[in-house]
């Protein structure tokens, strides 16, 4: 087939563009549009031959869109509450069929528990290679297979379920059920069991496969003041773990990595409540906890080894940009399915 002409909206640092490359679908990105000038700088650094327009979508006229002559759109819009309903209403009105997904990188063997919403759509005249109407799929469809999906639920049900999920308030143990006895580090038995199950999933790679080596990690160690403030909230992982999160804990940093191999987390936390503040910090520093580097997060997101950042982009900016990005491998697989 002729190469697709792809328009990339809310292009960020180029996760969609990279996924398109990985999918091996013949295509050319005719333009990337994003209002974030810092993200655009990173995009240009990695895709220097692609036209980048620093505009809002509303700032582009229909004539300008027509001149780009595209036949596919890739986009990662802001996570605003109205986005899904408005998007579905629009694609239905325009005569598209669509499929929704809730997918985590762990489904592809990547040790990163980050469930995200995806949607693919195609004109009714070019049907999708599978059928699951009214369902939000929790796994990739088996193309040309009549076997029903194992983990499919109704779209409205899933969205309502996500809205209804209670937020865990770690500082108020009275909100937990009696069955969830609080352990050290303010974890419950249920939370601990969930982590153990994730770590025992041999289909998922270990974190050590995504870590940088021969680098100066001193700038990534958690400072004493932060350890003192967030000690009981940290999600601590080791290089041999098969899980990580990138999200809400500790000001958005997600999991932190224990680099001291000869220290047991249990030994540190079980006695910490009886110590003075100074002794607590001394104890916690024994774990040698550090953040994942921006490069390591990029590795977990599926960006290739040659993906980089201009020197002008600060470490803080890199964390922020990666936090707004997506998993390249998941999107690449969805593009393949869409173009089947």
KAVEN-V763972 format. One record per residue. D_CENTER is the distance of its C-alpha to the mean C-alpha in Angstrom with 1 decimal. Layout:
D_CENTER
D_CENTER
//
This chain:
31.7
31.7
28.5
26.3
26.3
22.7
22.0
18.6
18.1
15.8
15.3
13.6
13.7
14.0
10.9
12.8
16.0
14.8
13.7
17.2
18.8
17.3
18.4
22.0
22.9
25.7
24.5
25.0
22.8
25.6
23.9
20.7
20.8
19.2
21.0
19.1
21.6
19.6
16.7
19.6
21.2
18.3
18.2
22.0
21.9
19.9
21.4
24.8
26.5
24.4
25.8
23.6
24.8
24.0
24.7
23.5
23.7
26.8
28.4
28.8
31.9
32.3
34.6
32.0
29.5
32.4
33.2
29.8
30.8
27.3
26.8
23.0
20.4
16.7
14.9
11.8
13.9
13.6
12.7
16.4
18.2
20.4
18.0
17.8
21.5
22.6
20.7
22.2
25.6
25.6
24.7
27.3
29.9
29.4
30.1
26.7
25.6
21.9
19.6
16.7
13.9
11.6
9.7
7.7
7.6
10.6
12.5
12.8
13.8
10.8
11.0
7.6
7.8
4.8
7.0
6.7
10.0
11.5
15.1
17.6
21.2
24.4
28.0
30.1
32.5
29.9
28.6
25.3
26.1
25.4
26.2
24.5
25.7
24.5
21.8
18.1
17.3
15.2
15.7
16.6
20.2
23.1
24.7
28.5
28.5
30.2
28.7
27.0
23.3
23.1
20.4
21.0
21.8
23.1
20.8
22.6
22.6
18.9
18.3
21.2
20.0
16.7
19.0
21.4
19.2
20.8
19.2
20.3
22.7
23.0
26.1
28.1
28.9
31.3
28.5
27.8
29.9
32.6
31.0
28.1
30.1
28.4
28.3
28.1
25.1
25.0
23.3
24.8
25.9
23.5
20.5
22.0
22.7
19.1
18.0
21.0
20.2
16.8
18.6
21.3
19.3
20.8
18.8
15.8
16.3
17.1
15.2
18.3
17.7
14.9
17.0
19.2
22.9
26.0
24.4
25.7
23.3
25.6
23.8
20.7
22.7
22.4
25.6
28.2
27.9
24.2
25.0
27.9
26.0
22.8
24.2
24.0
20.4
18.7
16.4
18.1
17.3
19.5
19.1
20.4
17.7
15.6
12.8
10.7
8.6
7.0
8.6
12.2
14.6
16.8
16.2
12.4
12.3
11.0
12.9
15.9
17.7
21.3
23.3
26.7
27.5
30.8
29.8
28.8
26.5
28.8
31.8
30.3
29.1
32.0
34.5
32.7
33.9
37.5
37.1
37.7
35.0
36.0
36.1
32.6
31.2
33.3
32.0
28.3
28.7
29.9
26.4
25.4
21.9
19.7
16.3
14.2
15.3
13.4
14.4
13.1
9.5
10.1
11.5
8.7
6.7
10.1
12.0
15.7
18.0
19.8
16.9
18.0
18.7
22.2
24.0
24.4
20.7
20.6
18.3
17.4
16.6
14.5
12.3
12.2
11.6
8.6
7.2
8.0
6.8
4.9
5.6
9.3
10.9
9.9
11.1
14.0
15.1
15.1
17.2
19.5
20.0
20.7
23.2
24.8
//
